[in-house]
Amino acid sequence: MRRTLLLLALLPLCAAAPPAAEIIGRPDAGCIIGARRLPDDAPGLQTIRASRSAFWGAPELLAALLELGRRAHAAGLPDLYVGDLSAPHGGPLAGGHVGHEIGLEADVWLDLAPHPLLPVAAREALEPPSLVRADGHDVDPARWTAAHVTLLRLAATLPGVDRIFVHPAIKRRLCLDATGDRSWLRLIRPWWGHSSHMHIRLRCPADQPRCAEGAPPPPGDGCDATLDWWFDQIDHPAPPAAPAGRPVLPAACRAVLGE
Ligand SMILES: [Zn+2]
């Protein structure tokens, strides 16, 4: 009898379970069915700029971010500010923000000043500062701390991480500062922008056959001549290439996105 009552009590929960997530396409041309929304407040995390951001993602992404918040909190770091994940059904984000289309990517700000818990509306106007010096060749010594190395290591060692983009100057500083096991540095990749936030990308989950991903990062910690190339580009920028054009959205995503 007691078991029957228990089953009856569980039934409404089962009926309300969200559909299994389905990821279609690639980070810069795709969509997601059954994305979940990250809560605005979670242990160690706060979303910011809610009216300009999208906080939906695959269950694996939400689990990774919640784990990052717990790890950061346990390491004594202040609450992390979270920016864009994906739109409710993925697809192109407003404002021309490239990527973030399949619920497997998230922007986490690198500002580690103390962040008292503010109402969501009061977090709307926050503009976390750059960690990179104006000439782009190094981090800003007034802002960079050992805690930033800790944060990036905690993020790079989350389960399922494909890579994390940061400004080349942040990558180079990590190459100089990271001690002990440096294998996680392989997943920290340089890219323009990303001077005030890191962009976390997860690999396609094993049960998502329609999720497409690129080659994994090359072997090694990336602290080599390939990193010097970025600084050479700062000093001697190549002429801008012709815009590549948007990759074609998978046909199945048109219905998902209501196009
Ligand atoms: Zn991003």
Residues whose N, C-alpha, C, O or C-beta is under 5 A from the ligand:
A	BS01	ZN	D107 H199
